[in-house]
Amino acid sequence: MSSVLKATKRDSFKNSDLTELRNVGKLPAVVYGYKVENTAISVDEIDLVKTIREVGRNGIIELDIEGNKQNVVLSDYQSDFLKDEIIHADFLAVNMSEELTVDVAVHLVGEAAGAKEGGVVQTVLHELSISAKPNDIPESFEVDVTDLEIGESFSVEDLRSKYDVTINHEDDETIVSVLAPRTEEEIEELEEEAGAGEAGAESGESTGDTEGESETVEENA
């Protein structure tokens, strides 16, 4: 599935011009890759966000640059974390018949049987590197953890047969596991270690202050 995103070429790279561009709801961006020269463009920020929601993070976007259309994926983007907004985007033009290597997110489905007994679900791999043709890239990997008991795990091998893509990980790599709950003794030990660490830090700070005071006294003398 692809979605059309309109873009306009830009020839100004001054910070003041980029700021003005963002102030009117546009994003500076670049497109490069298959049969495309590196081109500076701008896109509508709201349209970009809508497009990503429609096709997914690794989905195919039909980028329309003033009438010239090209299949692209969102290769990278930069965000302003304080304002929670995208400030720049990179688009990679792709050959639909050649494989891409991308990272795909892992989403857990269901409630693990072991979790109902007090176990702790631990996700080891939050995303997986894969190689696939653009149209075959899944939006995410769904891992059903419903049947996982305490001490059991779900590995890359368990997932490989469910998707027709090349997963660039070893079969025995764990994606998610259910750990046994900590015993009271283990919790007490962790608390004691944390307490000892805090006490040591306070002792070190106190010693440092004393040394500093001694030096000051000597200097004044």
Secondary structure, 3 states (H helix, E strand, C coil): CEEEEEEEECCCCCHHHHHHHHHCCEEEEEEEECCEEEEEEEEEHHHHHHHHHHHCCCCEEEEEECCEEEEEEEEEEEEECCCCEEEEEEEEECCCCCCEEEEEEEEEECCCHHHHCCCEEEECCCEEEEEECHHHCCCCEEEECCCCCCCCEEEHHHHHCCCCCEECCCCCCEEEEEECCCCHHHHHHHHHHHHHHHHHHHHHHHHHHHHHHHHHHHHHC
